[in-house]
Amino acid sequence: MWLVVGLGNPGRRYERTRHNIGFTVAERLAERWGIDPAARLQLGAEVGEGMISGLATVIARPQSFMNASGQPVASLAGYFRVECPRLVVIHDDMDLPFASVRCKRGGGHGGHNGLRDINRALGPDYLRVRAGVGRPPEGWDPASFVLGRWNPQEEAVLPEMVELACDAVECLLREGPEAAMNRFNVRPARGGGASEDPTGAASLEAPRSPR
């Protein structure tokens, strides 16, 4: 069994915000595989079950606020007997350029309160799909930025970014973290081939509290 968790904040107020990209990707991933992402409310999360690439998978979206994600994720992991190597968390990341996607295994929370709480509950050794939202403009509070809605230019590219993140989750499940990092953490080099991305991100060639 695999557990795929998309992070976000519940409620209409936070729909289509940068911080909720994990929810968006989880919903689209479920749609790809004919899974109802809100089949039931279980242990503080919306949960759906099905098969992804022939693998039994639970897709979950915690309904606590972002900074309280740890308890629902830990409870689901315990209930389904999923250990960290088979837990994938999808989340926004300001350290990556907008529309970039990176796969990662383990590590710190980087100031992300959802990851901070999951690390506290389960430790850091789970898999991650990091969806880049970019840095806020000069003078813009980071919390306000991630809780803000996508601008029209971002909205135009968002569907491609979501599909890329879904590809990354599927690659993690099907081929493992090394293969996924090799695929998604490099970018095409000019003139062919591939080169290391300084951010370690695959990018599209295109233009507490909830925090």
HULIN-V847348 format. One record per residue. N is the residue number from 0. RES is the residue in three letters. OMEGA is omega in whole degrees, -180 to 180 (none if undefined). D_FIRST is the distance of its C-alpha to the first C-alpha in whole Angstrom. Layout:
[[N/RES/OMEGA/D_FIRST] [N/RES/OMEGA/D_FIRST]]
This chain:
[[0/MET/173/0] [1/TRP/175/4] [2/LEU/179/7] [3/VAL/-175/10] [4/VAL/171/13] [5/GLY/-178/17] [6/LEU/178/19] [7/GLY/175/23] [8/ASN/-179/25] [9/PRO/174/25] [10/GLY/-176/29] [11/ARG/-178/31] [12/ARG/-173/33] [13/TYR/178/30] [14/GLU/177/29] [15/ARG/174/30] [16/THR/-178/30] [17/ARG/-177/29] [18/HIS/-177/27] [19/ASN/-180/25] [20/ILE/177/24] [21/GLY/176/20] [22/PHE/-176/20] [23/THR/-179/22] [24/VAL/180/20] [25/ALA/180/16] [26/GLU/180/19] [27/ARG/178/20] [28/LEU/178/16] [29/ALA/180/15] [30/GLU/179/19] [31/ARG/-171/18] [32/TRP/175/16] [33/GLY/179/17] [34/ILE/174/15] [35/ASP/-175/17] [36/PRO/180/16] [37/ALA/-178/18] [38/ALA/179/17] [39/ARG/172/18] [40/LEU/-175/19] [41/GLN/175/17] [42/LEU/175/17] [43/GLY/-180/19] [44/ALA/166/17] [45/GLU/-170/17] [46/VAL/170/14] [47/GLY/-179/13] [48/GLU/177/10] [49/GLY/-179/10] [50/MET/173/10] [51/ILE/-178/10] [52/SER/178/12] [53/GLY/-177/11] [54/LEU/177/7] [55/ALA/-172/5] [56/THR/170/6] [57/VAL/174/7] [58/ILE/-174/11] [59/ALA/174/13] [60/ARG/-179/17] [61/PRO/-179/18] [62/GLN/167/22] [63/SER/172/23] [64/PHE/-172/26] [65/MET/-175/24] [66/ASN/176/26] [67/ALA/-178/24] [68/SER/-172/20] [69/GLY/-176/19] [70/GLN/178/19] [71/PRO/-179/17] [72/VAL/179/14] [73/ALA/180/15] [74/SER/179/15] [75/LEU/179/12] [76/ALA/178/10] [77/GLY/-178/12] [78/TYR/-178/11] [79/PHE/179/7] [80/ARG/179/8] [81/VAL/176/7] [82/GLU/-173/9] [83/CYS/179/11] [84/PRO/179/11] [85/ARG/175/7] [86/LEU/178/9] [87/VAL/178/12] [88/VAL/179/15] [89/ILE/-175/17] [90/HIS/175/21] [91/ASP/-179/24] [92/ASP/179/27] [93/MET/-179/30] [94/ASP/177/31] [95/LEU/177/30] [96/PRO/178/32] [97/PHE/177/31] [98/ALA/175/29] [99/SER/-178/28] [100/VAL/178/24] [101/ARG/174/23] [102/CYS/-177/20] [103/LYS/173/20] [104/ARG/178/18] [105/GLY/178/19] [106/GLY/-179/23] [107/GLY/-177/25] [108/HIS/177/25] [109/GLY/-180/28] [110/GLY/180/29] [111/HIS/-173/26] [112/ASN/175/26] [113/GLY/178/23] [114/LEU/179/22] [115/ARG/-177/24] [116/ASP/176/23] [117/ILE/177/19] [118/ASN/-180/21] [119/ARG/-176/23] [120/ALA/-171/20] [121/LEU/-169/17] [122/GLY/-170/19] [123/PRO/-165/19] [124/ASP/176/17] [125/TYR/179/14] [126/LEU/-177/14] [127/ARG/167/17] [128/VAL/-175/18] [129/ARG/-179/22] [130/ALA/-174/24] [131/GLY/175/27] [132/VAL/178/30] [133/GLY/-180/33] [134/ARG/177/35] [135/PRO/174/38] [136/PRO/-180/41] [137/GLU/177/44] [138/GLY/-179/44] [139/TRP/179/41] [140/ASP/-178/39] [141/PRO/180/36] [142/ALA/178/34] [143/SER/-180/36] [144/PHE/-177/35] [145/VAL/177/32] [146/LEU/177/32] [147/GLY/-180/35] [148/ARG/177/34] [149/TRP/175/34] [150/ASN/-175/37] [151/PRO/178/38] [152/GLN/178/38] [153/GLU/180/34] [154/GLU/-179/33] [155/ALA/-177/35] [156/VAL/-172/32] [157/LEU/-179/29] [158/PRO/178/28] [159/GLU/178/28] [160/MET/180/26] [161/VAL/179/23] [162/GLU/179/23] [163/LEU/179/23] [164/ALA/175/20] [165/CYS/176/18] [166/ASP/-178/19] [167/ALA/178/18] [168/VAL/-179/14] [169/GLU/179/14] [170/CYS/177/16] [171/LEU/-178/13] [172/LEU/-171/10] [173/ARG/-170/12] [174/GLU/179/15] [175/GLY/-173/14] [176/PRO/-178/16] [177/GLU/179/19] [178/ALA/-179/20] [179/ALA/179/19] [180/MET/177/21] [181/ASN/-178/24] [182/ARG/-170/24] [183/PHE/-178/24] [184/ASN/172/26] [185/VAL/179/29] [186/ARG/178/31] [187/PRO/177/33] [188/ALA/176/37] [189/ARG/-180/40] [190/GLY/177/41] [191/GLY/-178/38] [192/GLY/-179/36] [193/ALA/178/33] [194/SER/177/34] [195/GLU/174/32] [196/ASP/179/32] [197/PRO/178/34] [198/THR/-177/31] [199/GLY/-171/28] [200/ALA/168/27] [201/ALA/-174/27] [202/SER/173/30] [203/LEU/174/31] [204/GLU/-174/34] [205/ALA/-180/35] [206/PRO/none/38] [207/ARG/176/31] [208/SER/178/32] [209/PRO/-179/30] [210/ARG/none/30]]
